[in-house]
Amino acid sequence: MPNYYDAHEGPIPGLRLPRYAWEVLHGEGITTLDQLRAVADQLEKRPGIGPKTAQLIRDELARETSSRKAPD
């Protein structure tokens, strides 16, 4: 049985977040990397996102963004 806190791929390709994080982002209408980047510094203000979850989302966003950069 899957754990609610396990990371899952969701509607934003390349990101792996816990199911509850995807549910909150979906409820807030955040469905693209650009939308997520635009609100990344204010995630804690969203209902259902605490400081730890906000940091987890920012870390995953940074990981995905850095993996998209072309190597030198």
Contact map, one row per residue, 1 for C-alpha under 8 A:
111000000000000000000000000000000000000000000000000000000000000000000000
111101000000000000000000000000000000000000000000000000000000000000000000
111111000000000000000000000000000000000000000000000000000000000000000000
011111000000000001110000000000000000000000000000000000000000000000000000
001111100000000001110000000000000000000000000000000000000000000000000000
011111110000000011100000000000000000000000000000000000000000000000000000
000011111000000111100000000000000000000000000000000000000000000000000000
000001111100001111100000000000000000000000000000000000000000000000000000
000000111111111110000000000000000000000000000000000000000000000000000000
000000011111101110000100000000000000000000000000000000000000000000000000
000000001111100000000000000000110000000000000000000000000000000000000000
000000001111111000000000000000111000000000000000000000000000000000000000
000000001111111000000000000000000000000000000000000000000000000000000000
000000001001111100000000000000000000000000000000000000000000000100000000
000000011101111110000000000000000000000000000000000000000001100100000000
000000111100011111000000000000000000000000000000000000000001000000000000
000001111100001111101100000000000000000000000000000000011001000000000000
000111110000000111111100000000000000000000000000000000000000000000000000
000111110000000011111110000000000000000000000000000000000000000000000000
000110000000000001111111000000000000000000000000000000000000000000000000
000000000000000011111111100000000000000000000000100010001000000000000000
000000000100000011111111110000000000000000000000000000000000000000000000
000000000000000000111111111000000000000000000000000000000000000000000000
000000000000000000011111111100000000000000000011100000000000000000000000
000000000000000000001111111111100000000000000000000000000000000000000000
000000000000000000000111111111100000000000000000000000000000000000000000
000000000000000000000011111111000000000000000000000000000000000000000000
000000000000000000000001111111000000000000000100000000000000000000000000
000000000000000000000000111111100000000000000000000000000000000000000000
000000000000000000000000111111110011000000000000000000000000000000000000
000000000011000000000000110011111011000000000000000000000000000000000000
000000000011000000000000000001111111000000000000000000000000000000000000
000000000001000000000000000000111111100000000000000000000000100000000000
000000000000000000000000000000011111110000000000000000000000000000000000
000000000000000000000000000001111111111000000000000000000000000000000000
000000000000000000000000000001111111111100000000000000000000000000000000
000000000000000000000000000000001111111100000000000000000000100000000000
000000000000000000000000000000000111111110000000000000000000000000000000
000000000000000000000000000000000011111111100000000000000000000000000000
000000000000000000000000000000000001111111100000000001001100000000000000
000000000000000000000000000000000000011111100000000000000000000000000000
000000000000000000000000000000000000001111111100000000000000000000000000
000000000000000000000000000000000000001111111100110001000000000000000000
000000000000000000000000000000000000000001111110111001000000000000000000
000000000000000000000000000000000000000001111110100000000000000000000000
000000000000000000000000000100000000000001111111100000000000000000000000
000000000000000000000001000000000000000000011111100000000000000000000000
000000000000000000000001000000000000000000000111110000000000000000000000
000000000000000000001001000000000000000000111111111011000000000000000000
000000000000000000000000000000000000000000110001111111000000000000000000
000000000000000000000000000000000000000000010000111111100000000000000000
000000000000000000000000000000000000000000000000011111110000000000000000
000000000000000000001000000000000000000000000000111111111000000000000000
000000000000000000000000000000000000000100110000111111111100000000000000
000000000000000000000000000000000000000000000000001111111110000000000000
000000000000000010000000000000000000000000000000000111111111000000000000
000000000000000010001000000000000000000100000000000011111111100000000000
000000000000000000000000000000000000000100000000000001111111110000000000
000000000000000000000000000000000000000000000000000000111111111000000000
000000000000001110000000000000000000000000000000000000011111111100000000
000000000000001000000000000000001000100000000000000000001111111110000000
000000000000000000000000000000000000000000000000000000000111111111000000
000000000000000000000000000000000000000000000000000000000011111111100000
000000000000011000000000000000000000000000000000000000000001111111110000
000000000000000000000000000000000000000000000000000000000000111111111000
000000000000000000000000000000000000000000000000000000000000011111111000
000000000000000000000000000000000000000000000000000000000000001111111100
000000000000000000000000000000000000000000000000000000000000000111111100
000000000000000000000000000000000000000000000000000000000000000011111110
000000000000000000000000000000000000000000000000000000000000000000111111
000000000000000000000000000000000000000000000000000000000000000000001111
000000000000000000000000000000000000000000000000000000000000000000000111
